[in-house]
Amino acid sequence: MTAQLFAFDAARTKDARRAEPAAVLPMVGKAAGLIAVDILRDERLQALDLQPYWRDLVARAETPNVFMSPALIAAAATADPNLVVLAAWQPAAGGPRLAGLWAFSIARPTHSPLPNGVLRAPAITHAYLSSPVLDRDVAEATLAAMLDAVANAPDLPKIIALDAMSAEPAARETLARVTEAQGFAVRTFATGERPMLASGLDAKSYFEAALSASTRKKLRQYRRRLAEKGGLETRHVTTPDAVCAAFERFLALEAQGWKGRAGTALVSDAKGVAVARAMIAALARDDAASVFSLELDGRPISMQVVLRAGVVAFTWKTAYDESFGDYSPGMLLLEDYTAALLADPQVGAVDSCAFDATSYMATWTERRRVADVWIGVGPQTQFRLAGRLQGAFLRLRALAKTLYLRARKRAKSPNTPVRINSKPAARESNNV
């Protein structure tokens, strides 16, 4: 496929804005103040090695996001022919440098009338943050260039559908300023908070503030009783071979539990687990994946996969042995990796990747705000219609879920009256 490269001048107003196809990437550096966006698909996406540029970008990023990592994108691209990546380039003395990266999958939701579907992020299943990775010094110009590129690309959908985009003040204000200046529409469908670890405290002080004395005592009792059953230790593996081996053990442990029975474990999807294996191997080679495990006589009874992007870590997936459920092995391991992450000088914050603050990850007292957002860069009449249909679909889905949950509750307790409201039921955390 021929390259699609659009030069964007951040100084232009929305009335004067236009896209200029550039023939080759070196043209990025011909005019100071330009941001050029390369639309990568198919063989070009597979061929271009973005990893060295990525390492430099995450050090300058406003919102580091491992789910936009080229290592993850390359793994996903082997299974998804609809993957699209926006790579924004900025002139620099040593040659163009990456100013932003944003990955999407072209999707057509079954409830949507849009003939060309939407650009959906995150681009893959089991990814939990849709925010673009932008150089903080040129965040607004880069985001504007990316949205402009989508608007001017004839073969791309004109609605960008973002699940769990960062809604922290800086990110929210950047999006608002850019879309207002460009005349693009934005609709927010849901907002929420999820646990995050971002503290200067040591582990002892942190847990004294986060957990009651009785809870801390109970966890000490659980740990002591487990230790009476055999050799209890927590391992943290970081080398590529060890991470890949530990991930195989994680897959087996997850499949033995409720996710395996429900068909939602990673190994339940042959294509999906192949992508996950490739992703973990690639991230591990880049020192961006590790695995914590709580082991009894060498047998893992709780495991946590952790991913990294710059100074931000992501507790991606967890699993535990249900036969030890009475000892809260997940909480015991959370204590251990919380202590390790707080002590790591290379980690500034940890995103729980949970859908909300209802799981045991809520032990972490800090919160990250996220939102499900649509951005319309095409005809506004079509965007408004699609937005109304999407909103109606989400309300009906939430009501159906509420009715189902209340019917189940009534079936267990026949004398309990059924109450119906339109509030969505809490989402199930990936970390449970």
C-alpha positions in Angstrom: 0.0 0.0 0.0 1.2 3.5 -0.8 2.2 5.6 2.2 -0.4 8.1 3.4 1.5 11.0 5.0 -0.2 14.3 5.8 1.7 17.5 6.8 -0.1 19.7 9.3 0.7 23.2 10.3 -0.5 23.8 13.9 -0.7 27.6 13.3 -3.6 27.2 10.8 -7.1 27.9 11.8 -9.9 25.3 11.2 -11.1 27.4 8.2 -7.7 27.3 6.5 -6.8 23.7 7.5 -5.9 21.3 4.7 -4.0 18.1 4.3 -0.9 17.9 2.0 0.1 14.5 0.9 3.9 14.1 1.4 5.8 11.7 -0.8 8.3 10.4 1.6 9.0 10.7 5.3 12.1 12.9 5.1 9.8 15.7 3.9 8.7 16.1 7.6 11.8 18.1 8.3 11.5 20.6 5.5 9.5 23.2 7.4 9.8 24.0 11.1 6.6 23.9 13.0 5.1 21.1 10.9 3.8 17.8 12.4 3.4 15.0 9.7 1.2 12.0 10.3 1.9 8.7 8.6 -1.0 6.4 8.3 0.4 2.9 8.6 -1.5 -0.2 7.4 -0.8 -3.7 6.0 2.7 -4.4 4.9 4.0 -0.9 5.9 2.8 -1.4 9.4 4.7 -4.7 9.5 7.8 -3.4 7.9 8.5 -0.2 9.8 10.4 -0.6 13.0 9.0 2.0 15.4 10.5 0.6 18.6 13.6 2.8 18.8 11.5 5.9 18.2 8.9 4.6 20.8 11.5 4.4 23.6 12.4 8.0 23.0 8.7 9.1 22.8 7.6 7.5 26.1 10.2 9.5 27.9 8.5 12.6 26.6 4.9 11.4 26.8 2.1 13.2 28.5 0.2 9.9 29.0 2.4 6.7 28.6 0.2 3.9 27.3 1.7 0.4 26.9 -1.3 -0.6 24.8 0.0 1.7 22.0 3.5 0.1 22.1 4.9 -1.0 18.7 5.7 -4.4 20.2 2.1 -4.9 21.0 0.9 -3.4 17.7 3.2 -5.7 15.7 1.8 -8.8 17.5 -1.8 -7.7 16.9 -1.2 -6.8 13.3 -0.5 -10.5 12.4 -4.1 -11.3 13.4 -6.0 -8.2 12.6 -6.0 -6.9 9.0 -8.0 -3.9 10.0 -5.3 -2.4 12.2 -4.5 1.3 11.5 -1.7 3.2 13.2 -1.2 7.0 13.2 2.5 7.9 13.6 3.1 11.6 14.0 6.5 12.9 13.2 8.2 16.2 14.2 11.3 17.8 12.7 14.4 17.4 14.8 18.1 18.1 14.4 19.0 14.5 14.0 16.1 13.7 11.7 12.4 13.2 12.3 11.4 12.1 15.8 8.2 10.5 16.9 5.8 13.0 18.4 2.8 10.7 18.8 1.4 7.2 18.3 -2.2 6.0 18.2 -3.4 2.6 17.1 -6.9 1.6 16.0 -8.9 -1.2 14.6 -11.6 -0.5 11.9 -14.7 -2.0 13.4 -18.4 -1.9 12.5 -20.5 -2.5 15.7 -23.6 -4.6 15.0 -25.7 -1.8 16.5 -24.3 0.9 14.3 -25.7 2.1 10.9 -22.3 3.5 9.8 -21.3 2.0 6.5 -17.6 2.5 7.1 -17.7 1.6 10.8 -15.5 3.4 13.4 -11.9 3.7 14.3 -11.9 1.9 17.6 -9.2 2.1 20.4 -7.8 0.2 22.1 -7.1 -1.7 18.9 -7.0 -5.2 20.5 -9.0 -7.2 23.0 -7.6 -7.3 26.5 -6.2 -3.7 26.3 -7.4 -1.2 28.8 -6.4 2.3 27.8 -7.2 4.1 24.5 -5.3 7.3 24.9 -2.7 8.3 22.2 0.9 8.6 23.3 1.8 12.3 22.7 5.0 14.3 23.3 3.9 16.6 26.2 5.7 19.6 24.6 3.7 19.4 21.4 0.6 17.4 22.6 -2.0 19.8 21.2 -0.3 20.2 17.8 0.2 16.4 17.5 -3.4 15.5 18.4 -4.7 18.1 16.0 -2.5 16.6 13.2 -3.7 13.1 14.0 -7.4 14.1 13.9 -6.8 16.1 10.7 -5.2 13.1 9.1 -8.2 10.9 9.8 -10.6 13.6 8.5 -8.7 13.9 5.2 -8.0 10.2 4.6 -10.7 9.0 2.1 -10.6 5.4 3.2 -10.9 5.8 7.0 -14.0 6.0 9.1 -14.8 9.5 10.4 -15.8 8.5 13.9 -13.1 7.7 16.5 -14.6 5.5 19.3 -12.4 5.4 22.4 -13.0 3.0 25.3 -11.3 4.0 28.5 -9.5 7.1 27.4 -7.6 9.1 30.1 -9.9 11.8 31.4 -7.4 13.4 33.7 -7.6 17.2 33.6 -4.6 17.7 31.3 -5.8 15.1 28.7 -9.4 16.3 28.9 -8.4 20.0 28.4 -6.1 19.1 25.5 -8.9 17.2 23.7 -11.4 20.0 24.3 -9.1 22.7 23.0 -8.1 20.8 19.9 -11.5 19.7 18.9 -13.0 23.1 19.5 -10.3 24.8 17.4 -10.8 22.3 14.6 -14.6 22.2 14.7 -14.8 18.5 15.5 -17.6 17.1 17.7 -17.0 15.1 20.9 -19.5 13.0 22.8 -18.8 11.3 26.2 -20.9 8.2 26.9 -19.5 7.2 30.3 -17.0 8.3 32.9 -15.5 6.5 35.8 -12.5 6.0 38.0 -10.2 3.0 38.5 -7.6 2.3 41.1 -4.1 3.6 40.6 -0.9 3.4 42.6 0.9 6.7 42.7 2.5 7.4 46.1 5.8 8.4 47.7 5.1 6.3 50.7 6.9 3.1 51.5 4.9 -0.1 51.5 4.4 -0.3 55.3 3.2 3.3 55.5 1.0 2.8 52.4 -0.8 -0.2 53.7 -1.3 1.3 57.2 -3.1 4.2 55.5 -5.0 2.0 53.0 -6.1 -1.0 55.1 -7.6 -1.3 58.6 -5.6 -2.8 61.3 -7.9 -5.8 61.4 -7.5 -6.4 57.7 -3.7 -6.3 57.9 -3.8 -8.7 60.8 -6.0 -11.1 58.9 -3.6 -11.0 55.9 -0.7 -11.8 58.2 -2.6 -14.8 59.5 -3.4 -16.0 56.0 0.3 -15.7 55.0 1.4 -17.6 58.1 -1.1 -20.4 57.6 0.0 -20.8 54.0 3.6 -20.9 55.1 2.7 -23.8 57.5 1.7 -25.8 54.4 5.1 -25.6 52.7 7.7 -23.2 51.3 6.0 -19.9 50.6 7.8 -17.3 48.5 7.1 -14.5 46.0 9.1 -14.5 42.8 9.4 -11.7 40.3 10.8 -12.7 36.9 12.0 -10.0 34.4 14.3 -11.7 31.8 12.7 -12.6 28.5 12.9 -16.4 28.7 11.8 -16.4 32.3 8.9 -14.1 31.6 7.7 -16.2 28.7 7.9 -19.4 30.8 6.1 -17.7 33.7 3.4 -16.5 31.2 2.7 -20.1 30.2 2.2 -21.0 33.8 -0.1 -18.0 34.1 -2.2 -19.2 31.2 -2.6 -22.6 32.8 -3.5 -21.1 36.1 -6.1 -18.8 34.6 -7.7 -21.6 32.6 -8.2 -23.7 35.7 -10.4 -21.0 37.3 -13.7 -19.3 36.7 -12.5 -17.7 33.5 -11.7 -21.1 32.1 -15.2 -22.3 33.0 -16.8 -19.2 31.5 -14.8 -19.4 28.3 -13.1 -16.0 28.9 -9.6 -17.2 29.8 -6.9 -16.2 27.3 -6.4 -19.8 26.1 -10.1 -20.0 25.3 -9.4 -17.9 22.1 -6.7 -19.6 20.0 -6.1 -16.5 17.9 -6.2 -14.2 20.9 -3.7 -16.2 23.0 -1.3 -16.4 20.1 -1.3 -12.6 20.0 -0.9 -12.4 23.8 2.1 -14.8 23.6 3.8 -12.7 20.9 3.0 -9.5 22.7 4.5 -10.7 26.0 7.6 -12.0 24.3 8.1 -8.8 22.4 7.5 -6.6 25.5 9.8 -8.8 27.6 12.6 -8.4 25.1 12.2 -4.6 25.5 12.2 -4.9 29.3 8.6 -3.9 29.4 6.9 -7.1 30.8 7.4 -9.1 34.0 5.5 -11.6 36.1 5.0 -11.8 39.9 4.0 -15.1 41.4 3.2 -16.3 44.9 4.3 -19.9 45.1 3.8 -22.7 47.5 6.5 -25.4 47.2 7.2 -24.0 43.7 3.6 -24.1 42.6 2.0 -20.8 41.7 -1.1 -20.0 43.7 -1.4 -16.4 42.5 0.1 -14.6 39.6 0.2 -11.1 38.2 1.4 -10.0 34.8 2.8 -6.4 34.7 3.5 -4.3 31.6 5.5 -1.1 31.4 5.6 2.0 29.3 8.2 4.5 30.5 7.6 5.3 34.1 4.1 3.9 34.1 3.4 0.2 34.9 0.1 -1.6 34.2 -1.1 -4.6 36.2 -2.5 -6.3 33.1 -3.8 -9.8 34.1 -4.1 -11.7 37.3 -5.1 -15.3 38.2 -5.1 -17.4 41.4 -5.6 -21.0 42.4 -9.2 -21.2 43.7 -8.4 -24.2 46.0 -6.5 -21.6 48.1 -9.2 -19.0 47.9 -9.8 -19.1 51.7 -6.3 -17.6 52.1 -6.8 -14.6 49.8 -3.7 -15.4 47.6 -4.5 -12.5 45.3 -4.4 -10.0 48.1 -1.3 -11.5 49.5 0.4 -11.1 46.1 -0.9 -7.6 45.8 0.8 -6.7 49.0 4.1 -8.1 47.6 4.0 -6.5 44.2 2.8 -3.2 45.6 5.8 -3.1 47.9 8.1 -3.9 44.9 6.6 -1.3 42.6 6.7 1.4 45.3 10.4 0.6 45.9 11.2 0.7 42.2 12.7 4.1 41.3 11.9 3.6 37.6 8.1 3.3 38.3 6.2 6.6 38.9 2.7 5.2 38.8 0.8 1.9 38.3 -2.5 1.7 36.4 -4.6 -1.2 37.7 -6.4 -1.7 34.3 -9.5 -2.4 36.4 -12.8 -1.3 34.9 -13.9 0.4 38.1 -13.1 0.7 41.8 -15.2 -2.2 43.0 -12.6 -5.0 43.0 -9.8 -5.8 45.5 -7.6 -3.5 43.5 -9.4 -0.7 45.2 -6.9 -1.3 48.0 -4.9 1.3 46.0 -6.2 4.6 47.1 -5.3 6.8 44.2 -7.6 7.0 41.2 -7.3 7.4 37.4 -10.3 9.0 35.6 -11.3 7.4 32.3 -14.1 8.0 29.9 -15.7 6.3 26.8 -15.6 9.0 24.2 -16.5 9.4 20.5 -14.9 12.0 18.3 -16.5 13.0 15.0 -14.1 14.3 12.3 -16.6 14.0 9.4 -20.2 15.1 8.7 -21.8 16.2 11.9 -25.3 15.1 11.0 -24.1 11.6 10.7 -22.1 11.8 13.9 -25.1 13.1 15.9 -27.3 10.3 14.5 -24.7 7.6 15.3 -24.2 9.1 18.7 -27.9 9.0 19.6 -28.1 5.4 18.4 -25.0 4.4 20.4 -26.4 6.1 23.5 -29.7 4.4 23.1 -28.0 1.0 22.7 -25.9 1.5 25.8 -28.9 2.4 27.9 -30.8 -0.6 26.7 -27.8 -2.9 27.4 -27.4 -1.4 30.9 -31.1 -1.9 31.6 -31.0 -5.5 30.3 -28.1 -6.2 32.5 -29.8 -4.7 35.5 -32.9 -6.8 34.9 -30.9 -9.9 34.5 -29.0 -9.3 37.7 -32.1 -8.5 39.7 -33.9 -11.5 38.3 -31.0 -13.7 39.4 -31.1 -12.1 42.9 -34.9 -12.7 43.1 -34.5 -16.3 42.0 -32.2 -16.8 45.0 -34.4 -14.8 47.4 -38.1 -15.1 46.1 -39.4 -12.7 48.7 -37.1 -9.9 47.7 -38.9 -7.2 45.7 -37.4 -6.3 42.3 -36.4 -2.7 41.7 -35.5 -1.4 38.3 -33.3 1.6 37.5 -31.4 2.7 34.5 -28.0 2.9 36.1 -25.4 0.5 34.5 -24.3 -2.4 36.6 -20.7 -2.3 37.7 -18.3 -3.7 35.1 -16.4 -6.9 35.9 -12.8 -6.1 36.5 -10.2 -7.9 34.4 -8.2 -8.1 37.6 -10.6 -10.4 39.5 
